[in-house]
């Protein structure tokens, strides 16, 4: 009951904020990198006529979420295969880089939003398990024989260690993507510490201050209101928690940029048609990358949401950027 009341209050507050922003949109603007035209939502004089982009197409805000849902429902079964084909397998290195920068320790709680097929959550659990194994090996190599007091302490802290077990929650608005992810995890016999939740990045179904780490990989550009998703990320993180976003960005090298542009528009939709039988969905995905804010602009948006120590790392010449920030 309390959770539903909180949800209702948040909705009322957000609606009032949107009306304020809509009224102010034609009056004043904010200078600097944080609110460049490419990232702003387009508001008309009438609140009901707000529009946004769906790829290169302008659509009503209410329609974008439905169309994005349909895109990922269509590609769910071939999503992992297409990721390998489109990136020539490099997406695996980008996700590995995310985990190495994150460097999670045993006991951490992860929320992976737009987590779809579970790539980040599965890597997280494997990384933490590896960390635990290293700690055990170090203890064994120390060559110290445990005293009776050590043995007693081990027994008394078993329950505490179990409660500190690392957990990963995969949250995605698309049921088909979650279904594919859960099947993949079951096939790998990974169930412990892993949960699958249907939820919207703009209105997460979790209480405040719940997670140590929030990740969103190649998903935030599909959100209708990015600022709202960032505020939700801040809300569900514990104080000291870390926000991490892996997303396509602006290529910094001019030669690579031209090659990347040609490959994206001429090859990726073709691969989508050949492998997944869906040209339009992959045409949208390519266009959505071009509409997403560049590295500095997105950094400003994260800071405006209330995060501190925000920085980013360019991967593969800026094809992908990893943004990171902390809740203090």
N, C-alpha and C positions, 0 to 999 in steps of 0.2 A: 504493500500500500504506500509506504513512504517513498519507495523508488518511483512509483507511478506519479505521485504528487510532484517530486523533484523534476521528472520529465516534463510534466505539464507546465511548471513554472519556467523551465528553460525555454520551452517553445514560445511562451508569451513574451519573454524577454527578447528572444531573437527576432520575433516578428516586429516588436517595437523598434529594435535597432535597425532592422531593414527599412522600415518606414522613415526613420530619421535620416539614414544614408540616402534614400531615394529623394527625400526633400532637399537635401544639401548638395546633391550631385551637380545640379546646374548652377549653384551659387559660388562654391569655392573649391579649390583643388589643393592637393598637398604636393609641394615641390620635393625634388630628390628622387632617388631610385626606387623608393618603396611603392610608388603608385603610378608607374608608367602606364600609358594608355593600353598597351598590349595585355595587361593583366586585369584591368578593371572590368567589372560587369557593367553592361549597358543598361541604364535605367531610363525608361520613358517617363513622361509626366504622370501617367496613370500607373499606380502601383501594380495593377494586375497585368501590365504589358511589359514587365521586365523581360529582357532577353539575354542570352549568353551564346557562346559558340559551341557547336558540335562539329569538331574538325574545323573546316573552313566555312561551314554553314552556320547562319544565325538562326537560332530556334528559341522558343519560349523557355524560360527556366524550368517550368514544370515538365516540359517534354524531354529535356536532356537526360535526366536520370533514367527515364523509361528506355530511351534509345541506347544509352550506355549498357543498361542491364541486358538488352537484347543482343548487343554486340558480344558480350562475354558469355551469354547463354549459348550463342552460336558457336563460339570458338573453344568452349571449355574442354571438350574431348581431345582436341588437337593442340591445346595451349602449350604444353611442355615441348611437344615436337616442334611446333612453330618457333618457340623461343630459341631452340638449338639451331634451327635452319636460318632464321633471320639474323642471328648474331654470330653464326658459325661457332657456337658453343661458348662465346666469350661472356655471355650473361652469367655463366657459372663462376667465372673469375671475379666479376663485379660483386656477386653475392658473397663470395668468399672474402672479398676485401671488406665488405660491410661487417662481417663477423669478426675479422681481425681488428678493425678499428673499435668495434663494440667491446671486444674482449670480456664477455660476460663471465662472472664467477658463480660457483655453485650456490644455489639459493635464490638466484635472480628470477624475477617474474617478468615475462615478456608478453606484450600485446602486439601482434602483427596484424595491422589493419589492411584491408584489401589483400589479405594473405592468400586468397585463392587456393592454389594447389599445394600450399604449405612449404614451399622451398626454404623460406627464411626460418620458419619455426623448426623444421627438421634439422637444418644446419645448426641452429641455436642449441637444440638438445644434444646433438652430437658433439658440439664444441664444449659444452659444459661437462659432458661425460668424459671427454678427453682431459679436461682440466682436473676432474676428480681422480682419474687414473694417474695423472702425473703427481698429484699430491700424495697418493698412496705409495707410489714408487719411491718418492723422495723420503717418505717416512721409513720405508723398508730399507733403503740404502743407508740410512743414518746408523744402522747397526746396533741400535739401542734395544735392549730387552725391556719390555714394558713391566713396570712394577705392579704390585697388587692394587695400588691406588689408581694407576692408569686404567687397568682392566675394569675396576669398579666405575670409574668415570665414563668409560665407553658404554657400559650398560645403562647408566643413568641418563646419558645424553642421546640414546637411540631415538626416543620419541621426538626430541627437539630437532635432531637432524632430519627426521622424516618430514616434520613440519616445514623445514627450510629447503625442501627439495625444489629444484628449479621447475618452473612450470611455464608452458607456452600456450597462449590462447590465440587461435587464428580466427579473425573476425572479417567477414566478407558479406556484402549485401546480396551476392549472387549464390543461390542455393546449388546451382549446377557446378560452379567452381569449387565450392566446399565439398560437394559429393566426390568430385575427382580427387581432391586433396586427401580426403579421408580414405578413399580406396587405395591411394598410393601409400599412405602411412600404414594401413593395415597390411598391405603387401610386403612392407619392410618390417612388419611386426613391431611397430612403434606405436604404443598406446599410452604408456605411463607418462603422466605429466603433460598431456596434450589434449586440448579441448577445441571444439569447433563451434563457433557461434555466428548466427545470422545477425548482421547489424550494419547500420549506416554510419559511415565515417563522420557525417555531420551531426549525428545524434546517437552517440555510443551507448549501448545498454549496460553500462557499468557505473558503479559509484565513484565518487571522487577519491583521488590518492590511492589507487589500487596497484599500479604497476611500476617496476623499476626502469623498464625500457619500452619505448613505443617505436615500432618500425612501420614504414609503409614503403614498399618497393614497387616502382612502376605502376602506382595506383593513384597518386594524388592529382595527377593531371586530368583524371576522369571525373573528379569531384566537381559538382556544380559551384559550390561556395568554398573555395580553398581556405579563406580566412576562418570560416566556421569550423572546418575540419581541424585546423591548427589550434583553435581555442579548445576544442574537445580533447585533443591530444594533451594539452597543458592540464586540463581538468583531471583526467584519469591518471596522470603520472603522480607518483609520490614526490614530495620535496627532495631534490637531489636527483630525480629521475632524468633520463636522457631521451630526447627525441632524435630519431635518425630516419632520413628519407633518401632513398636511392631513386633517381629519376633521370630520364633523358634530358639533356640540356643543350647549351650552345657550344658548338665545336670552335675551339680557339685557333686552330691552324687553318689558314685560308685554303690551302691545297686539299687537306683532308675534308674541309667543309664542303667543297665542290663535289668531291667523290662521294661523300656521305649523302649529300642531297640527291645526286643522281641515283645512287643505290636505293635509297629509301623510296623514292617515288616510282622508279622504273622496275625494281626487282621485288620489293616486299609484297605489294598487292598481287603480283604474279605468283609468288610462293604461296600466298594465302589461298589463291584459287586452285593451284595444283595440289597442295597438301591438305588444306582444310575445306576446299570447295567454297570459299567465301572471299571474294575480292573486296566487297564493300566494307566489311568489318576492318580489314587490314589497311584499306585506304583511309578510313577514319583514324586508326591508330597512328599512322604516319602524320596525318594532318594535325592531330592533337598534340604531337610532339612540337610542331612548329608554333603552336599557339601558347605553349607553356612559357612562363617567365624565365629569363636567363638566370645565371647563377647569382649575380649580385641582387637582382630584383627579388628573387625568391628568398634570399638571405634576409632582406629587409622585411619581407612579409612574416618570416618566422620570428624576427625580433619584435615586430609590432604585436604579435600574438602574446608576447610576454616571456619569451625564452631568452636566456643569457648565454654568453660565451659561444655565440653562433659562428660556425665556420663551415667551409666546404672544401672538398677535395675533388679535383677533376680526374676522371678515369678515362683512358683511351682518348686523350686529347680533348676532353670536354663532351664527348658523345654522351657520357653519363656523368652526373655529379652526385656526390654523397654529401648531404647537408646534415649537420649535427648541432644540437642545442640542449641546454639544461634548464630544468625548472628549479628555481631557488626558493 
